[in-house]
Amino acid sequence: MSGAGFHVHGPHDHELEHAAHHGEKDSFSGMVAVATAIIATIGALFAYMGGLTQANATLYKNNAAIKKTEASNQWNYYQAKSSKQNLSELAIVLAPEDKRQAFKDEVERYKKEKAEIKADAEKLEAQAKDWDRQSDNQMHEHHRWAQATTALQVSIALAAIALLTRRKWLEWGLYGVAAIGVALGGLAMAHV
């Protein structure tokens, strides 16, 4: 309904209104209308879950990017320590004998620091991969929810056509497509 008093009715609204005004008891229209309402409710829930999994996938991908940046920073820090270690190793060769021990001690300190930095960087890379994996799983679920929602939307369209044409085979078609949608939703819920 719009704000200007103009009403837009769907095909099922017209059929139900017609039956109500003329006192007709139409089990076909009633069944299709109830099925449509149930399908629309399930579809709304599936659409919500599709949006939720898509948002989660984006959040997880963002977390992965943050961890990758942190890992890159650690690798840059590792490289800086390697450069300092290389300079100390060069100084061992070039320095007078009485100053070489200090440079040897620096080399050992840099090796120890690099080992810790490397462990941190590898840990951050593993966390990034885990966030990426979780994001991929959420996107897969999102696609399942989207497929389920689409099937339910198609079944609602079939319901409208069934009401307009009063074809029983279309009613069975809407139930079949709705069942496929519910099955796809079940697969999404089961993380398949």
N, C-alpha and C positions, 0 to 999 in steps of 0.2 A: 504494500500500500504506500502511496506517495503522500506527501504533506498537502497536496492540493485537492484531496478528496477523490482522486482518481484511483480506482481499484484494479489491480491486475490479478486475474484468476488463472490458475492452472487448469488443465483439462479435468483433473479429478475433482477440483472444487466445483466446477460447473455440473459434473455428473451427480455429485452428492447433493448439491443445492436443488437440482432438478428432481431428484428422488424425494427429497424432504418436502418440497412444495406440492408434489403430486401424490404424496402418501404411498409411494411405491416402495416395496421391499425388494431390493435388488441385491441378491447375495453376491453376484459377480462384482458389482461396483464396490460393495462393502468389503469383500475379501481383498480386492486389489488396493483399496484405500488403506486398509489396516496394514497390509504387507508393505506398501509404500512408506507409511509412517515408521514402521519398524526398520526397514532398510535405510531410511534417511537418518534415523537415530544411530544405527550402527555405523553408517558412513561418516557421520559427524565425529564419532569417537575415533574411527580409523584416520580421519583427516588430522585430528589433533595429534595422534601418535606419530603420523608422518611428519608433521611440523616439528614435534619434539625431537625425533631422531635426527632430523636435518640440522636443527639448532645444536644438538649435542655433537654431531659430526664436525660442524664448523668450530665449535669450542675446542674440541680435541685436536683438530688440525692446528689451531692457533697455539695450543699448549705445545704441540710438537715443534712448531716454528720457534717458539721461545727457547725450548731445550736445545734445538739445533744452534741457535745463536749463542747460547751459553757455552755449548761445546766448542763452537768456533772460537770464542773468546779464550777458552782454555788452551786450545791448540795454538793460538797466537802467542799466548803466554809461554807455552812450552817452547815455541820457536825462539822467543826472546831469550829464554834460559839457555837454549842450545847455542845461540850466537855468543852469549857471554861465556859459556863453557869453551867454545872454540877459541875465543880470544885468550882465555886463561891457559888453554893447551898450547897456544902459540907462544904465550909469555914464558911458559916453562922452558921452551927451546931457546928463546932469545934472552931471558933474564940471566944475570950472574948467578952462580951456584948458590950463594947464600940467600937468595930471594926465591928460589924455585919451590921450596917447600910450601910457602904461602899460596902460590899459584896451584900447586897440587891439591892443597886443602880446598881451594875454591872449586876446582874441577870436581872433587868428590861431593861437595855441597850441592853443586849444580846437578849432578847425576841424581842425588837423592831428591832434590826438589822436583826435577823433571819426572821422576817416577811417580810422585804424588800427583802432579799436575796431569800426567797421562791417565792415571787411574780415574781422576775426576772427569776428564774429558770423555773417556770411554763409558763411564757411568751415565753421563748426560746424553751421549749418543744412544745408549740403550733405552733410556727413558723416552727420547724422541721417537725411536722406533715403536715403542709400546703405545705412545699417544697416536702415532700414525695408524697402527693396527686397530686401535679402538675407533678411530675416525672412520676407517674403511668399513668396519663392522656396522657402525651406525648408518653409514650411507647405504649399505646393503639392506639393512632393515627399512630404511626410508623408502627405498625402491619397492620393497614388498608392500609397505603400507600404501604407497601411491598406486600400485597395481590393484590392491584390494579396493581402495576408494574409487578408482576408475570403474572397476567392474560393478560396484554398487550404483554408481551414477548411471551407467548404461542400463542397469536393471530398472532404475526409476524411470528412465526414458521409455523403456519397453512397457512399463506400467501405464504411462500416459497414452501410448499408442494402443495398448490393449483396451483401455477404457473408451477411447474414441472409436475404435473399430469393432469392439466387442468380440474379438477373436480369442478363443480359448487357448489356441496354440501359443499366442503371444504371452498369455498369462503364465503358461508353463515355461516359456522362454525366460520370462523375468525371474521366475523362481530358480531356474537353472543358473542364470548369470549371477544372481544374488548368492547362490551357494558357492559358486567359484570365488566370488569376492570374499565371502566369509572364510573359505578355505585358505585363500591367500593371506587374510588377516591372521588366521591361526598359525600359518608358517612364519609370519612376521613376529608374532608373539612368542613363538618357539625359537626365534633367532635362527631360522633356516634360510 
